[in-house]
Amino acid sequence: MKICQIDEYGSFEIVSYHKEYVRLSENMGPEKTLKTEPIERTIQALKDFKQEYDQFDNIEIRAVATAAVRQAKNQQEFLDLVKKEIDLELRVISGETEAYLDYLGVVNTLPVRNGILMDTGGASTELVWIQNSECKARVSIPVGSVLLSQNYDLGDAITASNLYHAMNAAGRKISTVQWLGQVHNLPLIALGGSNRTIAKIHRREKHTSIDDLPDIHGMHLSTNYVFNLISDLISMNKEERMQVPGLAKNRADVIIGGLIPISLVLRNLQIGEVIFSNHGLRDGILYDYLKKNHQ
C-alpha cells in the first residue's frame, strides 16, 4: 500500500508505504480456488492497511486485485468477504490493464524510450513492448513464482527433471506471445518481487552496511550476471537460499519459479542488460489517477 498526498497542482509526495507478503495464490491447485489460509493472511493485511489509511482525511482509495483473484473460481466469495470485513471495494483488473499500469509506473519514473518491460508476480507475468516511450503491445500470461514453484516442486532442493518441466511449461506459455519475435536486443526493464530480488542480492554484494544501501530503481546489470546468479540459486536448497543476503527469507521457496520467466526471455531475445524498476503497478495507478483528475 502506498499513500500519497496530492496538492492542487497534481504534484504529490509519498507519506506512507506498507508491504505485506500474503501469497494469495498459494495452493490454488488445478481447481483454481483461493484457499483459507492465504485468504486469512490477506484479510488481516487489509485490516492493518485500513488502520493506517483511516488516520487520513479526504482519502481516496484505489484498490485492485490481480492474477490470483483474476483466475480464482471463488473470486466473488473473496470480494464479498473483503467488502464485509474491511468495507473495501476491490477492483479485479485484467492482465492487459495490469500490464498498462506497470508501463505507466515505469515510463513516468525511468528514462525509457525503447525496451521490454517484464513484471513477474506470484500467479502471472506481464510483458510490455515500449517503443518511442509508447506502449506498443502488452500481454499477461498465467506464469508466476508461486504457481511454478508449487506445481513443479521447486521449493527446496531442485531436481533437473522438475526444473526441466517447469521451464518447458513456462516456455510454452511465453512462446504464445507472437510480438516477442520482433523485439530482440532491446533492454529488459524488470519489476516484480522475484526480479527485483536479483538487484537486491547484487546490492548486498557491493554494500555491506544495510544503512547505506542504494535504491535499486534504475540499476543496470548484465545478462551474464543474472544467469550466473540464477545458476547459483538453483544449486542451493531452501535453507541455503534463506542465508543469501538480499533474498527475503519468505521468498526462498518460490524464487526459482519466479526467476524462470526472466531467464527464458533473456535467453530467447538475446538481451544484453537488465534495468530494474522499483516502480510499477501502484505507481501506475497513481499516474493514471493524476492524468484523469489533474490537467
N, C-alpha and C positions, 0 to 999 in steps of 0.2 A: 504494500500500500504506500502510495506516495501522496502527500498532502502539500499542495502548492497554494500560495497566496497570490492572487492576481490583482493588479491595480487597474485603474480605469483606462489605462492606455494599452492594456493587454500584455504588459510585462509581468513577470512572475518570479517568485523566489520559493525554493523548496523549504518548507518549515518542519517537515517531519517525514521520516521514512521507516517503514517496518516490514520485516520479511519473516514469514513462517513457511517452513518446508513441509507441506501437508501430504504430498504424494497421492493425490486424489485418484490417480489411475491404477493404484496398486491392486493387484489380484483381480482385475476386471474379468480376465479369462475370455474364452471364446464366446461366452454368453453376453459379454459387453454390459455388465451391470456394475454400478458403483457399490462397493462393499461397506459394511457398517463401520469398521474402524477408520478407514480413510475419511468417511463422511463425518464421523465424530471429531476427528482432528481438524477438519475444515471448518465445521460449525464453531468449534472453540476458537480457532484463529480469527474467524469473522467477528465473534463476540469481543475478542481482545481488540480488534481493529475498531469496532464500534465505540468502545470505551475511549479510544483516542480521538476519533473524529467528532464525538459528541461534545468535546470540550470547545469546539469552534463555533462561531456564529456564521450565518449565511453560507452554510456548507452546501455544496452541490456535488452529488456523488455520481461517478461513472463506474459501475461495477460490471465486469464482463467475465464470462466463463468460456474456456477454450476447449481443447481437444477432448479431454476426459469426459466432460459433460456433453459435448457435441456428439460423441459416439455412444453415450450411455442409453440403454433401453429404458432405464428408470430415471431418465432425465427430469421428467415433470415432478416426480415424487421428491427429488432432491431440491428442485427450485421451490416447491411448495414449503419444504422444511426450512429452507433459508428465509423465506418470507415470514413464516410463522415464528421462528426463533430469533431472527435479527431484524425483521421488518425491512428487508433489503430486496430490491428487485434486481436479480442477476440477469443480464442480457447475454444469451448464448450467441456468440458471433461465429460466422462461417470461417473456414480456413482461409479463404481469399481475403476476407476482411482483416483477419489476424495478420496476414502477410502484409497487407497495405499499411496497417498501423505500425508494424515493425519498420517498414520503409520510411514512414513519416518520422518516427523516432530517430532513425539513423541520418537521413538527409538534412534534418534540422540541427544536428549536433556534430557531424563529421563532414569534411570537405570531399565528398564522394561524387564524382561525375559518372564513372563507369565501373561496374562491378557486379558480383553476385552476392546477395545477402542471404545468410543462412541462419535460421533460428531453430535450434533443436531443443524441444521440451520433453516432457515425460511421455506424452502419447502422440505427438506429431512433430513434423519438421516442416517449416515454411521456407520456401525459396523465392527470391525476388530477383529479377534481372533489371538492373539500373543502367539506363543509357541516357547520357547527357542530363543527368540528375533526375530524369523522369522514371516512373515505374512502367517499364515496357511490358513485363509479364510477371505473373505471380501465381503460386500454387501452394497447396498444403497437402502433404502426404502422411498417411497414418503410420509413421515410424518414429519411435521416440525411445528415450533412455530406459524408462520403466518397462515399457512393453517388450522391447528387445531383450533386456536383461532377464526378465521373468520368463518370457516364452522360450528362451533358449538357454536357460540355466547359466547365466554369466555373472552370478552374484559373488562367487568365491573364486576358487581356482578354475582357470579357463582351460577347457579341453579343445584340441584342434577341431574335433568334429562339431562341437557346439558353436564355436566361432565361425566355422565354415558355413553352417546352416544359417546362422544369424546374418552373416554378410551377404549370402545369396538372397535371403528374404528381403533384406533392405535394398540390395542392388536391383532386384526385380521391380520394386516399387519406384525407386528413383529413375529407372530406365523408362518409365512411362511418361516422364516429363520431356516432351519432344524438343522444346526450345533449348534444352541444355546442350544439344548438339551444335548450337550456333555461338556458344559463349566461351570458347577456350581461351586460356591465357589471361583472363581478367583477374584482378584481385578478388579475394573472398572476404566479405565482411561477416564476421562470426559473432553471434549473440546466443543467448540461452545459457542456462546454468552449466551444462556439460561443456560446451565450447569455451565459455569464459574460464572454466577450471584450468584449461591449458595455459592461459595468460597468467592466472593466479599462481600456478606452480612455477612458471618462469620467473615471475616477480619475486617469489620467495627464494629462488636460487640465487638471485642477484642482490637481494637486500635481506640481511639477517635480522635487522631491527623491525619489529612489527609496527612500531610507531612511525617508521619512515618509509612506508610502502607507497609507491607512486600509483596513480589511477591507471587502470588497465584500458580506459577509454582512449582509443586511437593508437594503442600499442601495435607494432608490426612484428611478426615473427615469420621465419622462413618455413616453407612446407617441410623441409628436411627435419627441422626441429620438431614439428608436430608429429611426423611419422615416427621419429625416434622415441618421443615421449610415449606415444600410444603403444609402441612395441614394449617399452619398459613396463608400463602399467599392465599389459596383458600377461607378462611373465610373473606378476605378483599374485598372491592370494588376497582375499579381502582384508585380513589382518595387516598385511604388509602395505596395502594401499591406504589403510587408515593412518599410517605413520608418515605419509608423504606430505610435507609442508605445502600448504596452498590447496590441498584437496580436502574438502569438508568431509568429516567422518561419516555423515549421513548420506554421502554420495558414493561411498566406497563400493557398494554392492550394485550400483546402476551406472557407474561411469563408463564401463567398457561398452555397454549397449548405447550409451549416449554419444560415444566418440566414433562409432561405426559409420554413421551418415557422413560426417565431415571427412573421414579417411577415404570413403568411396568417391565423394565429389572432388576432393583434391587430386586423387589419382586419375580419375576419368577425364578431368578437364585440363590437365597439365597446368595447374595453378602454381605460381611461384611463391606467393606470400599470402599471409592471412592478417587482416586488420581486425582488431577486436573492438566491439562496441559495448559499452555499459548501458546504453540507452536503446529501448525497443518499444514493446507494446504499451506499457504505461505512459511513456513519453509521447508515443504516437497518439494516444487518446487525448492527452493534454493539448498537443498541437492541433489536432482535429477540432477540439472544442474552441481553441483560440481563433482558428480560421473562420469558424461559423459564427462566433459571437463578438469578435473584436476586429474591426477593419482598420 
